[in-house]
Amino acid sequence: MGFGLDKLPDVDRALSLYGNFWMYFNVNGKYMGPTAAGLGGFSGYPFTVGYRLFAYRFGATFNVPKTPFFADLSDVGDRADVSASGPSDATHNMLFLGAGVKF
């Protein structure tokens, strides 16, 4: 379960800003540890791995005048913070450049 905000681009303008931010409080699952006799009681031990996840995208679109074409430039990313037994936090980020046609 999570929540977020979206601001869509205004395709009727030459330049438009847009973005979204989503937050998920409890992304989790079960993990079964390795099985080996040398691990004793920890062999095959079940772990609950959990994260708090934040995902975002912020950018701008530029419409080519008198055509249906547009260009898009945005920053896309996410961050996962450990909330239960995860190995580490994770962050992903990327710059995105694209082109499109509006209908």
FENDAFEN-V467059 format. One record per backbone hydrogen bond with DSSP energy under -0.5 kcal/mol. NH is the residue of the N-H (numbers start at 1). CO is the residue of the C=O. If there is no record, write none. Layout:
nh:NH co:CO
nh:NH co:CO
This chain:
nh:3 co:23
nh:5 co:21
nh:7 co:19
nh:11 co:9
nh:13 co:10
nh:16 co:61
nh:18 co:59
nh:19 co:7
nh:20 co:57
nh:21 co:5
nh:22 co:55
nh:23 co:3
nh:24 co:53
nh:25 co:1
nh:26 co:1
nh:27 co:51
nh:28 co:26
nh:29 co:49
nh:31 co:47
nh:33 co:31
nh:33 co:45
nh:36 co:34
nh:39 co:36
nh:40 co:37
nh:42 co:39
nh:43 co:40
nh:44 co:34
nh:45 co:42
nh:47 co:31
nh:49 co:29
nh:49 co:47
nh:50 co:84
nh:51 co:27
nh:52 co:81
nh:53 co:24
nh:53 co:51
nh:54 co:79
nh:55 co:22
nh:56 co:77
nh:57 co:20
nh:58 co:75
nh:59 co:18
nh:60 co:73
nh:61 co:16
nh:62 co:71
nh:63 co:14
nh:64 co:69
nh:67 co:64
nh:70 co:100
nh:71 co:62
nh:72 co:98
nh:73 co:60
nh:74 co:96
nh:75 co:58
nh:76 co:74
nh:76 co:94
nh:77 co:56
nh:78 co:92
nh:79 co:54
nh:80 co:90
nh:81 co:52
nh:81 co:79
nh:83 co:50
nh:84 co:50
nh:90 co:80
nh:92 co:78
nh:94 co:76
nh:96 co:74
nh:98 co:72
nh:100 co:70
nh:102 co:68
